[in-house]
Amino acid sequence: MNDVQQIPKFPAIPYSYKVEQLLFEQGTMLVKYLPDDVSLPSVTYNIPIWPDMDVNDLKPYVDKFAPYDKWYAQSLILKAGNLILGGQ
């Protein structure tokens, strides 16, 4: 029996992004994710620069690291936080 848990697939939340900085020594870049839903916060991640990154089309690469998990949880808390806490 395989005890490895599957990574859940979170709903895609529309966003834009901005590469804020390239970190030469680390081989990474700071990417700010800006959700279209203004009730959700922006998130900045330091993501690696790997060989599968297409510099002419960054969106698919940046999308691999998008904070869908955080935004999903935050959205659920906003919509159903009281219910989750046992309130009405």
N, C-alpha and C positions, 0 to 999 in steps of 0.2 A: 504494500500500500504506500502511495506517495503522500508524505506528510507536508510537502511544500505547498504553502498557500498561494493561491493565485492573486496577483495584484489586481485590485478592482479597477474597472474602467469608469472614470468619472465623466459626467456630461461635459461636453465642450462649452465653454463660456466665451462669448465673443470678447476680444481684447485687441489692443494695439500694443506695440512694444517700442522701446528705444534702447539702442546699445549706448550705454553711458560712458563706458571706459574699457580700454583694452589693457590687460595686465600682462606685460611681456614676460616677466620672471615666472609667473604662475602658468602661463599659457591658457589664460581664461579671459572672459569678458563679463562685465557687469551689464545685466539686461534688466530694464525696468518694465514690468508687465502692468498694463493699464486696462482694467476691465471696463467694458462699455457701461455696465451697470454701476452707476455712481454710488450705490449703497455698499459696494465692496471696495476694499482698500487696494491700492497699488502694492505690488511686491517687487523687490529687487533681489535678483539672484546672481551669484557669481558662477557662471556655467563654463564647463570646459570647452576648449576648441579641439574637436576631434576630426579625424580624416573624412568623415561622412558629411561634414559641413560644406554646403555650396555657398560660396561668398556672393554669388550672383542671385541667390534665392534663399535668404536666411530664414524666412518664415517657417518652413517645415522643420528645420533644425531647432529653432527657438521653441517651437510648439512642443517638442519632446519634453521640455523642462517647465512648461507652463504650470502654474500653481492651481490646476483644476481641483485638486483634492481640498486645498484650503478654501477656495472660493465656494465649492459645493457645501462644505461644512458651515461656512459663514452664512451662506444663503439660507440653508436649512435652519440655522439658529435664528436668523432674522424672521423667517416665516413661521416657524413652529417652536420657538424657544420655550414659550410658556407651556405648551403641550408636553414637550420633552421633560420639563421640570415637574410635571404633574399638575399644572394649573389648568384652568379652563379657558 
